[in-house]
Amino acid sequence: MRRGILTKVAAITAIATALTGALPALAAGAAGHGKSARSAAVPWKLKLAISYFPSAGHHSQYDTALAVGGTGWFFGGSNFSGRGVPEAETRQHDRWRQSVLPRGLRSWITGASAVSPADIWAVTYLGGSVVHWNGSAWAVQPKGGWTANALFTGVAAAGPQNVWLFGATGRPGKGAGTWHLTGSKWAKVKGAAAHIDKASAVSASDIWAIGGTGGSLKALLQLRGATWHRVSPAALSGFSYSAVLAVSPADVWVAGSVAGTQELGHYDGHAWTVVSVPSATLVSAMCRDGRGGLWVISNPGIGPSGLLNWSASGHWKFAKVSSTSANEVFACALIPGTKSAWGVGRASAPKGTAAAVYGYGPTP
């Protein structure tokens, strides 16, 4: 029994993950670069696995990670196969704690974004719920004009009382569309930004996003100042986007596929270039690695699981998570000021799956 859980029983499940076995079959080289995928020296390690047991189902999972102010935040849900309940855990000063979310939420946390340690925003995938952390407690925020059954796919907190919500259409359920909070009022955004799926903010006036009508995810957009613009680089012609990561004005990454080939696109502030990804599976997420490179998540769903690493020197490496795809990382976050990172996803459990946190490097 875990303290702080009001309506559920949660058991911390000790899960041993084997770190032996063959690496996945990776492409011999990144096209145009002659770089091969090689085994990384350090594997990702399981740090925490929790099985939350709601009234039905045993499929717990974390989907979003943040590292802010010395605290790791891990968000997901208790029942990904049905009507679940959102869950959140934290890691601070070598201690794991449940962060108690408001009652009455459903589905799972699909996106979270932090302005500061005392200003964090999160959205549920279903149910149209937006919650805010003020440094001591979570509170449900008043809804805008979206319905109670609206679907959210992402959130980007650009500053205090300056928050963007995204609910792209074309997915199961009714997408909420794009909404912008300025002060205390939500306004629905129309035009080019109406169908954004996910976004990554450099600053309040410089945000990159992916989306597209009908869930096509063929659009790349940028907020410049106060206006969203569609961006169509020639180097990314034919791209179907799957992830976006904006590190700085001169360091923006997108992932996607062109005619079935997985690729990364990089913007250096002047031009876009393309790197082929040594995987046959779509890239679902990226994060910085603290060395000028990227962690790239591309889970094949079979065989051993792990993360790809694109180094600053232009080499692909592979860092193993587990010998089985039952244990996978779905999102990651660099711990600021370090070369360590948190990864979140799932791990095998006696019944179904457990929500899991993984660490890379000497994580605190």
C-alpha positions in Angstrom: 0.0 0.0 0.0 1.4 3.4 -0.9 0.8 6.5 1.3 -1.0 9.4 -0.4 -3.1 7.3 -2.7 -6.7 8.1 -1.9 -8.9 5.9 -4.1 -6.6 3.2 -5.4 -4.3 0.5 -4.2 -0.8 0.6 -5.7 2.0 -1.9 -5.3 5.6 -1.3 -6.0 6.6 -4.3 -8.0 10.2 -5.3 -8.1 11.0 -6.3 -11.7 14.3 -7.7 -12.7 15.2 -6.8 -16.2 17.8 -8.9 -18.0 20.6 -6.9 -19.6 21.9 -9.6 -21.8 20.9 -10.7 -25.3 21.3 -9.6 -28.8 20.9 -6.0 -29.9 18.1 -5.2 -32.3 19.0 -5.5 -36.0 19.9 -1.9 -36.9 20.7 -0.5 -40.3 24.3 -0.8 -41.2 24.7 3.0 -41.6 22.9 6.3 -41.7 22.3 7.1 -45.3 24.6 9.8 -46.6 26.7 9.8 -43.5 28.3 6.4 -43.4 27.8 6.1 -39.6 26.9 2.7 -38.1 24.8 2.0 -35.1 27.0 0.8 -32.3 26.3 -0.4 -28.7 26.5 2.4 -26.1 28.7 1.8 -23.2 26.0 2.3 -20.6 22.5 0.8 -20.7 19.3 2.3 -19.4 18.4 0.9 -16.0 15.0 0.3 -14.4 14.6 2.6 -11.4 11.0 2.2 -10.4 8.0 0.1 -11.4 4.5 0.6 -10.0 1.4 -1.4 -10.7 -1.7 0.7 -10.0 -4.8 -1.4 -9.7 -8.1 0.4 -10.6 -11.4 -1.4 -10.7 -10.6 -3.0 -14.0 -7.5 -3.7 -16.0 -3.8 -3.9 -15.0 -2.1 -1.8 -17.6 -0.2 1.0 -15.9 2.1 3.2 -17.9 4.0 6.5 -17.8 3.8 8.6 -21.0 5.5 11.9 -20.1 8.6 13.0 -18.2 9.9 16.3 -17.0 13.1 17.2 -15.1 12.8 20.6 -13.5 14.3 22.3 -10.4 16.0 19.1 -9.2 12.8 17.1 -9.4 11.9 14.3 -11.9 8.2 14.2 -12.8 6.6 11.1 -14.3 3.1 11.2 -15.7 0.8 8.5 -17.0 -2.2 6.4 -16.0 -3.4 3.4 -14.2 -5.4 1.6 -17.0 -4.3 2.2 -20.5 -6.6 -0.5 -21.8 -9.8 1.1 -20.6 -11.3 3.9 -18.5 -8.2 4.8 -16.5 -7.1 7.3 -13.9 -4.2 9.7 -14.3 -1.1 9.1 -12.1 2.0 11.1 -11.3 5.2 10.3 -9.4 8.2 12.4 -8.5 11.9 11.8 -7.6 13.6 14.4 -5.5 16.5 14.1 -3.1 16.7 10.4 -3.6 13.1 9.9 -2.6 10.1 8.7 -4.6 6.8 10.2 -3.9 3.3 10.1 -5.4 2.1 13.5 -6.5 -1.6 13.4 -5.8 -3.8 14.6 -8.7 -7.3 16.0 -8.2 -10.2 13.6 -7.9 -12.5 13.0 -10.8 -9.9 12.9 -13.6 -10.0 10.1 -16.2 -7.9 8.7 -19.0 -4.2 9.5 -18.5 -1.8 12.4 -18.6 -0.7 12.7 -22.3 1.4 15.9 -22.0 3.1 18.1 -19.4 5.1 21.3 -19.6 6.9 23.4 -17.0 7.6 27.1 -16.7 9.3 26.7 -13.4 9.3 24.2 -10.4 6.2 26.0 -9.1 4.4 26.4 -12.5 3.7 23.1 -14.3 0.8 22.3 -16.6 -0.6 18.9 -17.7 -3.5 17.6 -19.8 -5.4 14.4 -20.0 -5.8 12.6 -23.3 -9.5 12.2 -22.8 -12.0 14.1 -20.7 -10.7 17.6 -21.6 -9.0 18.2 -18.2 -6.2 20.7 -17.7 -4.4 20.7 -14.3 -1.8 23.1 -12.8 0.9 22.6 -10.2 1.6 25.8 -8.1 4.5 24.4 -6.2 2.5 22.6 -3.5 -0.7 21.2 -5.0 -2.4 20.3 -8.3 -5.7 22.0 -9.2 -8.1 21.5 -12.1 -8.2 24.6 -14.3 -11.5 26.1 -15.6 -12.3 24.8 -19.1 -12.4 26.9 -22.2 -15.0 26.3 -24.9 -14.0 22.7 -25.5 -16.4 19.9 -24.5 -16.1 17.6 -21.5 -15.3 14.7 -24.0 -12.5 16.7 -25.8 -9.2 15.0 -26.6 -5.8 16.6 -25.9 -2.5 15.6 -27.5 -0.1 18.1 -26.0 0.7 21.2 -24.0 3.4 23.9 -24.1 3.7 26.3 -21.2 5.6 29.3 -22.6 5.4 31.5 -19.5 3.3 32.4 -16.5 -0.3 32.5 -17.7 0.9 31.9 -21.3 -0.1 28.3 -22.1 -0.9 26.5 -25.4 -3.1 23.4 -25.5 -3.2 21.1 -28.5 -5.8 18.5 -29.5 -5.3 17.6 -33.1 -8.3 16.2 -35.0 -8.3 12.9 -36.8 -7.7 10.7 -33.8 -10.1 8.6 -31.9 -12.5 10.9 -30.1 -13.1 14.6 -30.7 -9.9 16.7 -30.9 -10.2 19.8 -28.8 -8.2 21.9 -31.3 -5.6 24.5 -30.3 -6.2 26.9 -27.4 -4.2 29.7 -25.9 -4.3 31.0 -22.4 -3.3 34.6 -21.9 -4.0 35.8 -18.4 -7.0 34.0 -17.2 -8.9 33.5 -20.5 -8.7 30.6 -23.0 -9.1 31.5 -26.7 -9.5 29.0 -29.5 -6.8 29.4 -32.3 -7.9 29.2 -35.9 -5.9 29.1 -39.1 -2.6 27.4 -39.6 -2.3 26.4 -36.0 -5.8 24.9 -35.6 -4.7 21.3 -36.0 -1.4 21.1 -34.0 -0.6 17.7 -32.4 2.5 18.5 -30.4 4.8 21.4 -29.9 8.2 22.3 -28.3 9.0 25.8 -27.1 12.3 27.7 -27.3 10.6 30.8 -25.7 7.2 32.4 -25.4 7.6 33.8 -28.9 9.4 30.9 -30.6 7.6 27.6 -30.6 7.8 24.8 -33.2 5.0 22.4 -33.8 3.8 19.5 -35.9 0.2 18.7 -37.0 -2.1 18.7 -40.0 -5.7 18.4 -40.9 -7.4 15.0 -40.5 -4.5 13.8 -38.4 -2.2 13.8 -41.4 0.8 15.2 -39.4 2.3 16.6 -42.6 2.6 20.2 -41.4 5.5 21.9 -39.7 4.7 25.2 -38.0 6.5 27.9 -36.1 5.2 30.6 -33.8 7.2 33.7 -34.5 6.3 36.6 -32.3 2.5 36.3 -32.0 1.7 34.5 -35.3 1.8 30.9 -36.3 3.4 30.2 -39.7 3.5 27.1 -41.9 7.1 26.1 -42.7 7.9 24.0 -45.7 11.6 23.3 -46.0 12.7 21.7 -49.3 14.9 19.3 -47.4 11.8 17.9 -45.6 9.7 17.5 -48.7 7.3 14.5 -48.2 7.8 14.4 -44.4 5.1 12.8 -42.2 6.1 14.2 -38.8 6.1 12.2 -35.6 8.1 14.3 -33.0 9.5 17.7 -32.5 12.2 19.1 -30.2 13.2 22.7 -30.1 16.4 23.2 -28.1 17.3 26.7 -29.2 16.7 29.1 -32.1 19.6 27.4 -33.9 19.0 23.8 -32.8 15.6 22.4 -33.8 14.9 18.7 -34.5 11.9 17.0 -36.1 11.4 13.3 -36.7 9.3 11.5 -39.3 9.2 9.4 -42.3 9.4 9.8 -46.1 8.1 6.9 -48.2 8.6 4.6 -45.2 12.2 5.7 -44.5 12.7 7.1 -40.9 14.5 10.4 -40.8 15.5 13.3 -38.5 15.5 16.8 -39.7 17.7 19.4 -38.1 17.6 23.2 -38.3 20.7 25.1 -37.4 19.2 28.6 -37.6 19.9 28.9 -41.3 19.1 25.7 -43.1 17.6 22.2 -42.7 19.6 19.0 -43.1 18.4 15.4 -42.9 19.8 12.3 -41.1 18.5 8.8 -41.8 17.5 6.8 -38.7 18.8 3.2 -38.5 15.3 1.9 -37.6 12.3 0.6 -39.5 10.0 2.0 -36.8 8.6 5.5 -36.5 10.4 7.8 -34.0 7.9 8.6 -31.3 9.9 11.0 -29.1 13.3 12.7 -28.6 15.2 14.4 -25.8 18.7 16.0 -25.4 21.5 13.8 -24.1 23.6 16.5 -22.4 26.5 15.9 -24.9 25.2 17.9 -27.8 23.3 15.0 -29.2 19.9 13.3 -29.0 18.2 10.4 -27.4 15.8 9.0 -30.1 12.9 6.6 -29.2 11.9 4.2 -31.9 10.4 1.0 -30.4 10.0 -1.9 -32.8 7.6 -3.7 -30.4 9.5 -7.0 -30.7 12.8 -8.3 -29.4 15.2 -6.3 -27.2 14.3 -2.7 -26.4 16.5 0.4 -26.2 17.1 4.0 -27.3 19.1 5.2 -30.2 21.6 8.0 -29.6 22.7 10.5 -32.3 26.0 11.9 -31.1 27.2 15.4 -31.6 30.0 13.9 -33.7 27.5 12.3 -36.1 27.4 8.6 -34.9 24.5 6.4 -34.1 24.7 4.2 -31.0 22.3 1.9 -29.2 21.6 1.9 -25.4 19.8 -1.1 -24.2 16.8 -1.0 -21.9 15.8 -4.7 -21.7 16.0 -8.0 -23.5 12.3 -8.0 -24.0 9.9 -5.5 -25.6 7.6 -5.9 -22.6 9.9 -3.2 -21.0 10.0 -0.1 -23.1 10.8 3.7 -22.8 8.2 6.0 -24.4 9.5 9.4 -23.4 12.6 10.9 -21.9 13.9 14.1 -20.3 17.5 15.3 -19.8 18.4 16.2 -16.2 19.6 19.8 -16.6 23.2 20.4 -16.1 24.1 16.7 -16.4 24.6 14.0 -18.9 22.0 11.9 -17.3 18.4 11.4 -18.3 15.1 10.0 -17.1 13.0 7.7 -19.3 9.4 6.6 -18.7 7.3 3.9 -20.1 6.2 0.4 -19.0 7.6 -2.8 -17.5 6.3 -6.3 -17.3 4.3 -7.1 -14.1 2.7 -10.2 -12.6 -0.6 -8.9 -14.2 -0.4 -6.7 -17.3 2.2 -3.9 -17.1 3.7 -1.6 -14.5 4.3 2.1 -15.0 8.1 2.3 -15.1 10.9 4.9 -14.7 14.3 4.3 -16.2 17.6 6.2 -15.7 20.6 6.7 -17.9 23.9 7.8 -16.3 24.5 8.6 -12.6 20.9 9.8 -12.1 20.2 11.3 -8.6 
